């Protein structure tokens, strides 16, 4: 068992440094596999991973979106800020896509670039989609998120990160995944792989942008059990959404009220217009200023303090 754990830990370090030194990672690492072999429970063979966006697909702020499908090999990519701005904080970024696809640029690489601009390391999570037969859609992605955050925290010193300032940010279904991670970190939801799985995978803070899938369909205003917050369990949370979001702002409202009832620190910004799926592409609509509000929240909460 010890030898197996050592091999798995060496696997991570080898994968990390095979793509460059920490200095080279400031732009972005290559994709680092989360698992030393197949991900837990993976038996079905999916079609090749591919961008499913059609030539006439919907544009967001005048630009196309990468909609990545058929992900069976989950990975993470590490985006580092300029050393002069590096605060030592990090955020695991969970793109949305209804647990069917991943909006990898709109809610992924572009978000990591913004995080870098405020001195935060972005960890882009490419989790498994679409859902697997016989399992709730969020279960394999939650395994991937737990594994990724544990790996990052276990290597925080090597990466120059503060292990107590690692948060999670999710969009739409990715917000559901982030909330699931915030509620389910006491133990891994998969068989332990190595020593990294003995490290806490609790995010220190959570950011949820236009969250979806938070309420049970047959019980209006009742939260899904996998995301129910609890004091001492769920970390401080930021929420932003538009009232005209077709996913329905009640998902954000119900979760915010549950956070307050549980005594969990929370901040919510509800805007009158903006719809869904805008990422952080800035337009004239006020909801697209949410990155400024998040930066303020992170600053006043102490997440952006420098560790230099």
N, C-alpha and C positions, 0 to 999 in steps of 0.2 A: 504493500500500500504506500509506504514511504517513497519507494522508488518511483511508483506511478505518479505521485504528487510532484516529486522533483522534476520528472520528465514534463509534466503539464506546465509547471511554472517556467521551466526552461523554454518550452514551446512559446509561451507568451513573450518572454524577453527576446528570444530569437526573432520572432515575428516583428516585434517592435523595432529592434535596432537593425534588422535586415534592410529596412527602408530608410535608414539615415540616422544620424545623431539627433539629440534633442534640438539642436540648432536647425537642422533640416526640417524637423517636424513643425517649425513655426508656420510654414505655409500650410501643409497638410501632409499627414502620413498617407501611405498607401492603405488600402483596406486591410484591417487586421482581423482575421477570423476569431470569433468568440470561443469556439470549441475546438479542442485538439483533434476531434474526429467529427462524425455526424452530430448534428444537434439532437437533443433528447427526443426520442420518439419518432425521428424522421425515417420513414420507410417508403413512402410513396415517391415516385419519380415524377417531377414536374417538368413542364416544357422549359426551355432555356429562359433564364432571366432576361427581361427585355423592357425597353421603354414602350408602353402601350399607347402613348399619345398619337392620335391620328393627325395627318397634315392639316385638317380643318378643325382640329380640336380647339376648345375654348381658350382664349388668351386671358391672362391676368395682367392688368396694367399694361396692355399692349404687347406682352411677351408670352411665349409658350411656356409650358410646364412639363418637366420630366415626370411621367407617371410610371414608376418602375413596378413591374409585376413578376410573379413567379420566383420569389426570393426563398431559396431553401438553404443557402449558406449565409447565415447572419454574420455581420461584420461591424466593426467600428472604425472610424477614421478620426484622427486627432488633428485639430486645427489650433495652432498656437498663435497668440498675439505677439506684437512687437515686444521684445524684451524690455524696452524702456517703459512700456505701458502695462506689463504683465502684473496682475494683482495676486496671482496664485489661486484664484477661484476657477472653477470649471463647471460646465453645464452639459449634461447628457441631453441631446436633442432628438426628439421623437417625431418624425414627420407623420402627417395624417394621410388619409386615403381610405377610410372606412374599413380598415383591416382587409382591403382587397388589393390596393396598390400603395406605393409610397411616393409622395410629392417630394422627390429628392432634392430639387433645387429650391423651389418656392418655400418649402418648410424645412429645408436641410442645409445645403451649402451656403445659401444666402444668409441664413440665420447664424451660422457659424462665423461668417464674415462680420456680421454685426456684433456678435459677442466679442470677437477679436478687437473691434474698434473701441470697446469699453474695457479692454484689458482682461478679458475672460477667455479661457481655453474652451473651445467647442468640441464636444465628442459626438460626432454624428453616428447615430445608431441605425443600421440597416437591419431591421428585424423581419422575421418570417411572415410573408403574406403569399396567397390569401389564407383564410382559415383552414385548419386541418379537420378532416372528417372525424366526427365523434368527440370533438373537443370544443368548448367555448372558444370563440375566435381570438380572445385576448390571451389565452393560456400560453401558447408558444412564444408570442411576443413578450409576455411577462418574464418568461424564463430567460429570454435574450437580454431584457433590460436588467434583470437581477445580476446576470453574469457580467454584463458590461460595466455596471457601476461598481461591482465588487472588484473586478480586474483593475479598473482605474484607481480605486482607493488603495488597493494592495500595492500599487506601483507609484503612489503619489510622490514619495520622496524622489524616486528616479525621474519622474516627470516634472519635478519642481512645483508640485501642487500642494495646497493645504487640504489635508484629508477631511477637515471639518467644514469645508466650503465647496462641496460638490452638490450641485442641484440638478433638477430635471425640468425640461421645458417640452411641452407637447401641444400639437395642433389637432383639433377635431378628434378623430379616433386615437391619434397620438397623445392627446390630452387625457383620454380615457386610460391609455396605457400608463401615462405619468401618474395619474391618480391611483391606479391599481398598484403601481410600485410604491407609492407613498403609504398605502394601506397594508401592503403585503411584503414586509422585509424582515420579519422576525426569523424566518427560516426559508431556505431555498425551496422552490417548487419543482426541483429536479434532483436526481442523485448527485451528491457532492463529487466534483471533478478533481479539485486540488485545493491547496491552501488558500487560494484567492476566494474560495467559497466559504471560508470561515470568517472572512472580513465582512463587516456590516455593509449591506447594500441599501441602507436607508438614505434617501436624498436629504440634504440639509435644508433645502427649500424647493418649492414646486411652482412652476409657472404654467398656467393653463390658458390657451388662446382658442377662442370659439369651440369650447368642449362639446362633444356629442356622445351619445350612447350612455349617459349617466343615469337615466331613469328607466325603470321597468316599463315595457310597452303596455302591459295590461294593468298597471297600477300607477295612475297619474301621480306625479310628485313623490313617488317612492324611489329612493336611490337603489341602483344595482348593488347587491351585497358585497361585491368585490372592491368597491371604492368607498364604502362607508367610513367616514373619518372618526378618529378617536383621539382624545387628549393623551399626549405622551407618545403617540404612535405617528400621527400625521404631522408632517413638518409645516412651517409657515407657508401660506399659499397666496399666489396672485392670480386673479382671473380677469380676462377681458373678453367682451362679446358685444355684438350689435343686436338691438331689439328686433330688427327685421331679418335676422338670420333665419333661413328656412329650416335649420336644424332645431330651432326654438330656443330662445334665451332662458326658458324655464330650467334647462339642464344646468346652466350656470347659477341661476337663482337658488335652485334646490340645494345644490352642493354648497354654495356660500352659506345658506342658512344652517345647513348641517354642520359646517365648520364652526360657525358661531355657537351653536348649541353645544358642541363638543369642547368648546373653549380653546380652539385652535386659532392662532393669529391668522387673519385673512384680510386681503384688500381686493375689492372688485371694482371694475370700471365698466359700466354699461352705457353704450352709445346708441343714439336713436337710429342711425343708418350705417350700412356697410356690408350687409349680407354675410357671406361665408367664403372662406378659402382665399383671402387676400394676402396671406403670409405677412411679410413686412414690406411689401412693395408700396411705397408711399404714393397716395393720391390726394385729392382735395377733401376726401371724406375723413372726418376726425378720428374714426376708429383706427386708422392706419398710423396714428401717432402712438399706439400702444408701446412700441419699444422705448420711447422716452419715459413713459410712466414706469415701465419695468426697471429701467436704469435708475430712476429716482428711488424706487422701492428697494432695490438691491443696495444702493448707496446708503440710504438711511437705516437699513437693517444690518449694515456692517458686512455684507457679503463682498463688497468691492474694496475693503481695506487692503492696503498693500502688505505683502509679507516680506518686503525687502528691508 
